[in-house]
Amino acid sequence: MRTTVGIVGAGPAGLLLARLLHNAGIESVVLESRDRRYVEQRQRAGILEQGTVDVLREAGVGARMDREGLPHDGIELRFDRRRHRVDFPALTGGRQVMVYAQTEVCKDLIAAQLADGGPLLFEAEALAVEGAETDRPRVRFRHEGREDVLECDYVVGCDGFWGVARKAVPAALSRTYERTYPFGWLGILADVAPSHDELVYARGERGFALLSMRSPTVTRAYLQVPADTDAADWSDEEIWDELDRRLEVDDPAWRLARGPVTSKSVTPMRSYVHEPMRHGRLFLAGDAAHIVPPTGAKGLNLAVGDVVTFARALLARRDKGDSRPLDGYSGTCLRRVWQAERFSGAMTTMLHRAPDATAFDDKIQLAALDRLTRARSAETDLAEAYTGFPL
Ligand SMILES: Cc1cc2nc3c(=O)[nH]c(=O)nc-3n(C[C@H](O)[C@H](O)[C@H](O)COP(=O)(O)OP(=O)(O)OC[C@H]3O[C@@H](n4cnc5c(N)ncnc54)[C@H](O)[C@@H]3O)c2cc1C
């Protein structure tokens, strides 16, 4: 099998890249190890930055997002029984975010690709990327019980943190930067209307809580829990009780609406960057190259930024014979990645209570939150980062 761009992985990065290339008249083949149902049901991110929304629209896959997604103009911070709203458009010159689940982004991209795009092979597991230093890189993969080879001009590894593409960068050239956190997020989906019309980020003595949503009838909520927590150890009632405690605020009108919990899982928290993001004709994109803790809602948006950068660079090469954007891919992406790492790490540190937190650490967190409510510069910094760094 032969193509121009071999894409490993059909998460948001791989699927969007296939669409961008298709729209530009460039051939690609997507190899995805799991089946379609699994990819479409995997619960993950749900906040799209303004830039991501614009990219999806321009790529022709924004129609359902525009009908069913929920544009948001701000978030609420809760701490010390106080509430403070961060107004995004007022602080950023009009920028918003969109609540539209990653599952739905993937469904829209898969439908478009299967309707008129290049091959998208499910249950096709990449085994290795070979020849990245040559101008004929290859992906060895297994599909329908037999091994095959995909020969390419370029390979883009969009195969997430546990994929194989990153392993093709020689160890002597790889540098990794990592921080693990001693806590994770216990996340639920519940069939009940969200109790607030914007996301609520709450810092409390008992730890962090996030009240979010997937639609006007589905609540998504998270609790900070110890890293080794088994979701099955928490009953639905215990989760609602704990959310109630952590979201407590001096407002007699505030009520947390409870409803049937339909899914429950624990997400580990990690910050991770692999440098470089390019080796020869192998390019890494999305979680294959970097992980952020979900507190800043950046993971999916970074994946989008990477593949937009790659697609633009490939077009510069094809249309103008200019190879510099492809050569500079890693540096271009990493500047944005490190800004997202900085922001996601800072939000995590400001809002979560570490198991060994001291009274001093508590005071510092509260001072940081208090500053956000008083200094427009601090609030603007948060609003700009949350709604997205330029692509
Ligand atoms: C449990 C969880 C919860 C998250 N929650 C949030 C959140 O609330 N907010 C947020 O912003 N971000 C969140 N994220 C992060 C966000 O979902 C990711 O950043 C985003 O999915 C990255 O997209 P991607 O396409 O780079 O990688 P992925 O979505 O991981 O896609 C990689 C794809 O490659 C496939 N693959 C792997 N190995 C191979 C192989 N050898 N051959 C072929 N295919 C392969 C995988 O099956 C997968 O489909 C979460 C992540 C996880 C894991």
The ligand as an ORCA input file, in Angstrom:
! r2SCAN-3c Opt
* xyz 0 1
  C      -9.097      9.379     30.115
  C      -8.786     10.722     29.489
  C      -9.583     11.850     29.799
  C      -9.281     13.103     29.210
  N     -10.050     14.195     29.536
  C      -9.744     15.402     28.975
  C     -10.485     16.570     29.274
  O     -11.421     16.532     30.069
  N     -10.136     17.743     28.659
  C      -9.092     17.810     27.744
  O      -8.802     18.860     27.152
  N      -8.390     16.731     27.457
  C      -8.691     15.537     28.042
  N      -7.978     14.463     27.724
  C      -6.941     14.644     26.739
  C      -7.510     14.603     25.311
  O      -8.569     13.707     25.244
  C      -6.355     14.207     24.400
  O      -5.378     15.219     24.485
  C      -6.772     13.981     22.956
  O      -7.508     12.789     22.864
  C      -5.536     13.912     22.069
  O      -5.894     13.473     20.795
  P      -4.907     12.572     19.951
  O      -5.598     12.357     18.665
  O      -3.556     13.171     19.966
  O      -4.740     11.212     20.760
  P      -5.809     10.096     21.122
  O      -7.159     10.675     21.284
  O      -5.217      9.330     22.255
  O      -5.854      9.169     19.832
  C      -4.832      8.272     19.512
  C      -5.409      7.191     18.646
  O      -4.361      6.327     18.205
  C      -4.789      4.992     18.327
  N      -3.599      4.150     18.419
  C      -2.768      3.973     19.471
  N      -1.780      3.126     19.174
  C      -1.968      2.775     17.880
  C      -1.275      1.909     16.999
  N      -0.168      1.233     17.381
  N      -1.737      1.756     15.738
  C      -2.844      2.426     15.322
  N      -3.549      3.235     16.127
  C      -3.121      3.421     17.387
  C      -5.667      4.987     19.552
  O      -6.568      3.891     19.582
  C      -6.397      6.315     19.412
  O      -7.581      6.192     18.671
  C      -8.224     13.215     28.308
  C      -7.438     12.100     28.011
  C      -7.686     10.864     28.606
  C      -6.800      9.673     28.281
*
